[in-house]
Amino acid sequence: MPYPSLAAAALVAALAGAAPVASPVTAPEPAGGAPGAPAERLTVTVTDSGTADGVYRLRCHPSGGNHPDSRAACDALDSALASGSDPFAPVPRDQMCTHLYGGPAAARVEGTWKGEPVRARFNRANGCEIARWDNLVPLLPQPGAEEPWSAR
């Protein structure tokens, strides 16, 4: 068996005494949110829905507030973000939309989500706006439904 060179032996000795390298892996965030993490608080104002008009406050991670189904509303937002879409983004101006009318329901969502300010308006004026609204049920109510805060 050949003997290691003096340089190789010195390298092994130097590495053996080296300080451990910090791991790039971070610890998971606690269920209640990390201390100092941005607040996830939204105010949802619904008008002309027929069944669920009012002002609802939503807090996520942990879920709370006076929203009728805060846990499901937070889950809907988390799912939208996990799919890579911005649930608060408006319909692009050049988007072709069907000329469907989903009724007079309107909603405004304001607050902070994932550390970013939110100011979004929703309506059901055409097919694109209806789809945008429906993607956020139960954050937004299903207009005219017996259980307006339940996802279909």
C-alpha angles and dihedrals in degrees: 000000000000119000118244115251119257091248092053091049090050091050092051091048092049093049092047090059096043120117115256116265117240114249118240090219113105126210116257117263114257116254091251093055128264117286108263092018114142115271117252103211127147136178114212116197114191125190135177094009094130094227114029110038115152147081116290128187119210130192122183134198090053101023120230146119129104095297108128093236107018096164094053091043091053090046091052090054093046090050092050091051092045089056089057098250129121105236091200098050114117122238107273112257093236094049114124109229133184116252096244121139115214097185137268098296114133134178138188122203119194135166137063129317124178089348094304127110116249127206110159134156125204133192139158098235097128143000094278093050092045090053091046090052094044091052088063099048117151092032083058120034124250100245115238094005122134088232101031096180096054120099113237 
